[in-house]
């Protein structure tokens, strides 16, 4: 893979290479061949890490790198606390742009003058971020809203930066050991998808509506409603909800809150999103969570939404429970299923690393354990052992880590592992839940199997009758083999019927909300019949086996 010769791209390559060298990753620069573009940058092997300088460098390089810095600030498993603190500043501390530019963007997007839509519009932004800033306003009908306006030129700059980063990620994957193990190109692609979604405020409005549905019925959680008619790709209008950041609430303020209930409700809501719905807010950092005057939680900035396939969700349920229960063998087994083994994958090395990781977690107190940090550390240990984990797992780890921090800010005694175990029954019930469409698909497959089975059996016996049925078997009694095959067919047919009855009982039980309902009684009856049939079949098999063994011991010709 070659680098672009565009002057703008060369400048960006040089800046990134210099950034890596200044902050101690000169090995990546040398391995990938990027040292050729450094020119006047220092060529020292090791430069003392300076967290504040890194934050300033990223901020100076623009919104794409600010977002990367925000992502890095959550990786407490990879970087030191000094870097976490410095990069966390990038969450909110960004210079705002002027009101004149705000008016131009709003008027251009909504095709009307700003004052004709908003009766009041605060010229001073409530917050300024790397991609946009937020102003408080009031509509002509009296509704209190906030208006999020995208920074001028940010899309074009991010597009160019992503091209540069894609070139470099491919180069690192091809020429560095870290790239081969962790797959920078795949991680960057996930970051690109999230960033593209954040650049389209219509998607954020859809995300707001989606998360509102996910938390519906949870009285302690609030998600602002979007105003679709005043929302475009670069302008988002949503309802205003009063509150203050949880990071601004001190110990005295927490005394007025039911922090334990809020933390548990938030944790339960995210478990539902991740393990049941497969759609979750990927960036619930403390700066995006407010507390209302009446003691509820407000979830803001829903630009980052991640999705997990149903098959992956089933493994995640097992993985989180195995981590919470400190079962390293199970964690290793599930990690292998979730990852992609590289040619040099060392399963024993992964097992040792996971055992050490889970062992340290088991020794920690419940209050010190962070599930999100465990997930992120697992991805690192897997990469070091030659197992490339799915990028969605890193997003999940980031979300859970931020969630741990929010919950701890609400209730310093909150214990995420205990909360996970407390919700285990509901999680398992959710994983067994099925939909009418899935049930119909299963019934159709069963119908197809039943319809085709007689034809397949007839064809087999027709071929047998015509002498065209051949079994290439050496040194066995063909008659005995056919009798055994007949018995095996009977046993398999009975097993299929009994398994279908057990599955039907499970589906009926999962769909019933009342233990005394007709559906529940039917499920119990079907299950009991299936168990009795299974016991009867096992007894019959045991008796037949015993008679066969006695016959073989007596030998032919005996009675």
Rosetta blueprint (number, residue, H / E / L):
1 X L
2 X L
3 X L
4 X L
5 X L
6 X L
7 X H
8 X H
9 X H
10 X H
11 X H
12 X H
13 X H
14 X H
15 X H
16 X H
17 X H
18 X H
19 X H
20 X H
21 X H
22 X H
23 X L
24 X L
25 X L
26 X H
27 X H
28 X H
29 X H
30 X H
31 X H
32 X H
33 X L
34 X H
35 X H
36 X H
37 X H
38 X L
39 X L
40 X L
41 X L
42 X L
43 X L
44 X L
45 X L
46 X L
47 X L
48 X L
49 X L
50 X L
51 X H
52 X H
53 X H
54 X H
55 X H
56 X H
57 X H
58 X H
59 X H
60 X H
61 X H
62 X L
63 X H
64 X H
65 X H
66 X H
67 X H
68 X H
69 X H
70 X H
71 X H
72 X H
73 X H
74 X L
75 X L
76 X L
77 X L
78 X L
79 X L
80 X L
81 X H
82 X H
83 X H
84 X H
85 X H
86 X H
87 X H
88 X H
89 X H
90 X H
91 X H
92 X L
93 X E
94 X L
95 X L
96 X L
97 X L
98 X L
99 X H
100 X H
101 X H
102 X H
103 X H
104 X H
105 X H
106 X H
107 X H
108 X H
109 X H
110 X H
111 X L
112 X L
113 X L
114 X H
115 X H
116 X H
117 X H
118 X E
119 X E
120 X E
121 X E
122 X L
123 X L
124 X L
125 X L
126 X L
127 X E
128 X E
129 X L
130 X L
131 X L
132 X E
133 X E
134 X E
135 X E
136 X E
137 X E
138 X E
139 X E
140 X L
141 X L
142 X L
143 X L
144 X E
145 X E
146 X E
147 X E
148 X E
149 X E
150 X E
151 X L
152 X L
153 X L
154 X H
155 X H
156 X H
157 X H
158 X H
159 X H
160 X H
161 X H
162 X H
163 X H
164 X H
165 X H
166 X H
167 X H
168 X H
169 X H
170 X H
171 X H
172 X H
173 X H
174 X H
175 X H
176 X L
177 X H
178 X H
179 X H
180 X H
181 X H
182 X H
183 X L
184 X H
185 X H
186 X H
187 X H
188 X H
189 X H
190 X H
191 X H
192 X H
193 X H
194 X H
195 X H
196 X H
197 X H
198 X H
199 X H
200 X L
201 X H
202 X H
203 X H
204 X H
205 X H
206 X H
207 X H
208 X H
209 X H
210 X H
211 X H
212 X H
213 X H
214 X H
215 X L
216 X L
217 X L
218 X L
219 X L
220 X L
221 X E
222 X E
223 X E
224 X L
225 X L
226 X E
227 X L
228 X H
229 X H
230 X H
231 X L
232 X L
233 X L
234 X L
235 X E
236 X E
237 X E
238 X E
239 X E
240 X L
241 X L
242 X L
243 X L
244 X E
245 X E
246 X H
247 X H
248 X H
249 X L
250 X L
251 X H
252 X H
253 X H
254 X H
255 X H
256 X L
257 X L
258 X L
259 X H
260 X H
261 X H
262 X H
263 X H
264 X H
265 X H
266 X H
267 X H
268 X H
269 X H
270 X H
271 X H
272 X H
273 X H
274 X H
275 X H
276 X H
277 X H
278 X L
279 X E
280 X E
281 X E
282 X L
283 X L
284 X L
285 X L
286 X H
287 X H
288 X H
289 X E
290 X E
291 X E
292 X L
293 X L
294 X L
295 X L
296 X L
297 X E
298 X E
299 X E
300 X L
301 X L
302 X L
303 X L
304 X L
305 X E
306 X E
307 X E
308 X L
309 X L
310 X H
311 X H
312 X H
313 X H
314 X H
315 X H
316 X H
317 X H
318 X H
319 X H
320 X H
321 X H
322 X H
323 X H
324 X H
325 X L
326 X L
327 X L
328 X H
329 X H
330 X H
331 X H
332 X H
333 X H
334 X H
335 X H
336 X H
337 X H
338 X H
339 X E
340 X E
341 X E
342 X L
343 X L
344 X L
345 X L
346 X L
347 X H
348 X H
349 X H
350 X H
351 X H
352 X H
353 X H
354 X H
355 X H
356 X H
357 X H
358 X H
359 X H
360 X H
361 X H
362 X H
363 X H
364 X L
365 X L
366 X L
367 X L
368 X L
369 X L
370 X L
371 X H
372 X H
373 X H
374 X H
375 X H
376 X H
377 X H
378 X H
379 X H
380 X H
381 X H
382 X H
383 X H
384 X H
385 X L
386 X L
387 X E
388 X E
389 X E
390 X L
391 X H
392 X H
393 X H
394 X H
395 X H
396 X H
397 X H
398 X H
399 X H
400 X H
401 X H
402 X H
403 X H
404 X H
405 X H
406 X H
407 X H
408 X H
409 X H
410 X H
411 X L
412 X L
413 X L
414 X L
415 X L
416 X H
417 X H
418 X H
419 X H
420 X H
421 X H
422 X H
423 X L
424 X H
425 X H
426 X H
427 X H
428 X H
429 X H
430 X H
431 X H
432 X H
433 X L
434 X L
435 X L
436 X H
437 X H
438 X H
439 X H
440 X H
441 X H
442 X H
443 X H
444 X H
445 X H
446 X H
447 X H
448 X H
449 X H
450 X H
451 X H
452 X H
453 X H
454 X H
455 X H
456 X H
457 X H
458 X H
459 X H
460 X H
461 X H
462 X H
463 X H
464 X H
465 X H
466 X L
467 X L
468 X L
469 X L
470 X L
471 X L
472 X L
473 X L
474 X L
475 X L
476 X L
477 X L
478 X H
479 X H
480 X H
481 X H
482 X H
483 X H
484 X H
485 X H
486 X H
487 X H
488 X H
489 X H
490 X H
491 X H
492 X H
493 X H
494 X H
495 X H
496 X H
497 X H
498 X H
499 X H
500 X H
501 X H
502 X H
503 X H
504 X H
505 X H
506 X H
507 X H
508 X H
509 X H
510 X H
511 X H
512 X L
513 X L
514 X L
515 X L
516 X L
517 X L
518 X H
519 X H
520 X H
521 X H
522 X H
523 X H
524 X H
525 X H
526 X H
527 X H
528 X H
529 X H
530 X H
531 X H
532 X H
533 X H
534 X H
535 X H
536 X H
537 X H
538 X H
539 X H
540 X H
541 X H
542 X H
543 X H
544 X H
545 X H
546 X H
547 X H
548 X H
549 X H
550 X H
551 X H
552 X H
553 X H
554 X H
555 X L
556 X L
557 X L
558 X L
559 X L
